[in-house]
Amino acid sequence: MGVFVFLPLVLPLTAWPIARLAEQHLHPRAATWLLSAVAGVFAVCSTLCLALLMVVGTAQLPGNPLPDGWSDPEVREAVPSDEVAGKAAIPALIAVLAACARVVWRHQRVRRRAERALAGLPATPVAVLPDESPYAYALPGTRGRVVVSTGMLAGLGSAERRALFAHERAHLVHRHHRFLLTVQLAARANPFLRPLRTAVVYTAERWADEEAAQAVGSRRTVALAVGRSALMSRGAPATLAGFAAMGSVPRRVAALLGPAPAGRIWPPVFTTVGLAAWGAAVGTTASALSSANSAVTLVVILHATTSV
């Protein structure tokens, strides 16, 4: 294993440049897919390596239920500074698992609360709640629904309403909640992945903005809808409108008032964003190979020590 077991813990730093540049130079759809995939792979690899270190650390604890061969000196020698790294990995992995479990629990709790709020209403694609507080959000599920309050609808014109509905439907159609949940879990698994979470929150909103602009045929109308919705929602009481996170509103409005983004999936190599994308790709590959190498090495060592 050697130092390879530590690499997946720090290699997410290679994705920091692309986290920012993808927002500016890639189509929001491509940026969301790229950043979510990179964050997911990095998170899995770093969590796996924490688990491998925990095996070494747990085997050193007195009274542990693991086979005696797992505390063999050969096992400890596979990890540099095994005394410190192994034992430190135990609370670290517990903290990661607890944080991820809390994210999933909160995600499910918000969805259940939103579904209870819609109980008794007709099962239509759009649910209008009689509430003066302005909010709108996409509620995912088997039959996803767009939920909007009368307070939000009252502050928008007819064209802006169409833009709002198109925006929220895009969230449902493209399952944006899955991307957001992926990067939220990744950020809990490794704090170095937080910039990717922030970027995906923005690019997912921009993706929905671009879908809405195509649906209504006017980028300016969507920009007005985004701006007015944000102004009305500011100062509103905390509600289930967390699903309607507006992202960076000034940047979104500026992007909508500019030309439509290029639809390229991967940037040219010899550009800043291209180099950043390849850097993240190399870092992701190295993380996957390092974690796989460490896992296979430890399994082989454990098998050898327990079969003697």
N, C-alpha and C positions, 0 to 999 in steps of 0.2 A: 504493500500500500504506500508506505513512505509519505512524502509530502503531497502525493496525488489526492489523498483523502481530504486535504484542506482546500484544494483548488476550487471545487464547486461552491465553497462558502464565500469566496471573494471574486470569482469570475463574473458575477452579475455587474460588476463595475464596468465591464466592457460594453454593456448595453446602455450606459448613461448617455453617450452622444446621440445614439439613434432615437432615444426616447424623446428628445427635444426636436431633432431635425425632422423626424417622421411627421410630426404635427404640421410642419411648415411646407414640406416638399413632396409628400406622398398623398395620394388620394386617401381620404379618411377611411374608406373601406379597407384598403391595403394596409394602412398604418394600424388599424385596429386588429386585424388578423395577425400581422407580423409581431406587434408588441405583445399581444396576448399569448401567442405561441412561444415566443422567447421567454416571457415571464413564467409560463407554466413549466417549461423544460428546466429552467434554472431552479425553480422552487422544488421540483421533484428531486433533482440531483442533490441540492444542498440538504434537503431533508433526509435523503438516503444516506448521505455521508455522516450526518449527525447520528443516525441510527447505528451505523457501523462503529462510530466512535463510542457510542453508548454501550455497545456489546463489550468492547474492551474495558470500559470503565466499570460496568456492572460486574464483570467477571472478577474484579479486584475486591469487591465488597464482601465482607465476611457473612456467611450464612445465605448467600445467594443460591437460588435453585438451579443454576446453570450447571452443565457437566463440568467436572473437575478439569478436563482437558482445555476448557475455554480460558482458564487462568494460567495456562502454561506460559513460560517466559517467551516462547517463540511467537505466541499471539501478541503479547505486549510489545515485542520488538518490531512488530509490523507497523506500529504507529509511533512517530516521533513524539517525545515528551508524553508518553502514554499516561503517566500518573496525573498530570494536569489536564490534558486534552480529554482523556477518557472520562474522568469524573465531572469535568465541566460540561460535557455533552449531555449528561443525564438531565440536569435541570433545564438546559437549553432546549432539548427535544420535548420535554414535558410542557415547557412554555409555548413552544410552537404548536403542538397539538391542541393545547387548551385554547390558544388564540384562534386557530382555524375552526375549532368546534364552536367557539363563540360567534364567529362570523356566520357560519351556516345556521346556527340557532337564531340569530337576529334576522337573517334573511328570511327564514321560514316564518318567524313570528310576525314580521311586517306583512308578508303575503297573507297570512291567516287573518290579521287585523283588517287588511284591505278587503278580503273576501267577505268577512263578517259585515263590514260597512255596506256591502252591496246586497246583502241578504234581503230578499223580498222584492228586489227590482227585476224587471224583465231581463231575460238572458239575451240581450242584444249586444252587438259589437261595441256600441258606445253607451256608457252609463253616465247619465247626468244627475249629479247630486245637488239637492236644494241647499246650497251652502254659500253664504256671502263671501267667505274667504276664497280668494282666487288661487286655484291650483289645477293642475292637469298632470296625469301620469299614465304610463302603460303598465297594466297589471298582467304579468305573464301567467301562463297556466295552460291547461289542456285546451281551453277556449279563451285565448287572451282577449282582454277588453281594454278599451281606452276609457279612462275615467276622467271626468271634467266637472268642475263645479259651475253653478250658475253665475257665481261671482266672476269667474274667469271669462265665461262667454259674454257677460254683459260689457266687459271692457274691450272687446275685440270686434272689428268689423267682419262682414261675411267672408271676405277674401282671407283675412287673417285667421278666421276660424278654420277655414279649409286647410290652411298651412299648418295650424296647430294639430288638427286631426291627422294630417298626412305625416307629420313629424312623429307623433306617438305611434301611429300604425307601423312606421318603419322600425321603431324599436321592437315591436312585437314580431313582425315578419322576419327580421334578421336576428332574432334572439339575442339582443344586446345584453340582456341581463346575465347571460352565460359568460360573455366576455368580461363583464364587470365583476362577477363573482370569482372568475379565474384570477384576475389580477389582484383582487382583494385578498384572496387566500395566499397568493404568491407573496404579497407584501408582508403578510403575517409570518410566512415561512422564512423569509429573508429580508431584513430591513433595507438591504441594498436595492431591492426591487420596487421601492416606493415611487421613484420617478416614473417607472413604467405604468404603475397604477394611475398616477395623476394624468399621464399622457392619454391613456385609454379612456378615462372618464371624458376627456375633451374630444378625442377623435370619434368616440361613439356618438356624441351629440352632433358633431360635425357631419358624420355619416347620415344621421337622421335629417339634418338640415338639408343636405344635398338631395336626398330622396324626396323631401317635401318640395324643394324648388322645382324638381322635375315634374312632380305631380300637379302643382298649381301653375307651372309655366312662368314663374316670376321669382327671381332671387330676391328682389327688393321687398316683395310682399312677405316672404319668409323672414327677412331681416327685421321688418317692422313688427311682425308677430313675436319674434324672439325678444326684441327690445321691450315691447309693451308688456309682454307676459312677465319679464323679469322685473320691470318697474312695479307692476301690480303686486307681484309676489313678495317684494321686499317689505319686510315688516309684518308679514302675515304670520299668524301663530303657527307653531310647529304642528304639522299634521302628517298624514300619510303621504304627502306630496314629495317625500324623499325620493320617490321613483322618478320625479320630474326634475332631477338635478340639472340646473341650467348650464353648468360648466362655466367657462370663461366667456361671459356674454359679450363684452366689447370685442374680443378677438373673433368670436363667431359672427357678429354683425359685420365686422370689417371684412371677413372672408366672404360673406354672402354678397356684399356690395362690390366685390372684385370679380374677376373672371372665374369661371368654373375650374376646379382643379383637374390636372391631367389625370387620365385614367391608368397610368402605368402601374404595373404590379411591383416591379423592382427597379430601383433607380440606376442610372448609368454608373459604371464602375468608377471612372475617374472624375468624380464629383465629391463634394464634402459629405453629402448624405449617402452616396454610394459607398464611400470608404467606411462610414459609420455603420452602414447596414452589414457590410462584409465583416467588419470588426465584431459586431454582435453575433453574426453567424459563426465566426471562428470561435468566439468565446462560448457560445452555446454548444458547439460540437466538442470543444475541449472539455467542457463541464460534463457532458454525457459520457465521453470516453474515460475521463478520470473517475467518475463515480462507478462506471461499469468495471473498470480495472480494479478499483478498490474492493468492490463487492465480490468479484470473482476470486481475488487474492485471499480475502478473509475467509470465504467459504472453503477454499482449498486448504488453508492453514487449519481451520477448525476441524475439517474432516480428517486431516492427518493427525491432529493431536488427540481426537476422540476415538480414533480407530486403533490407536496403539495399545 
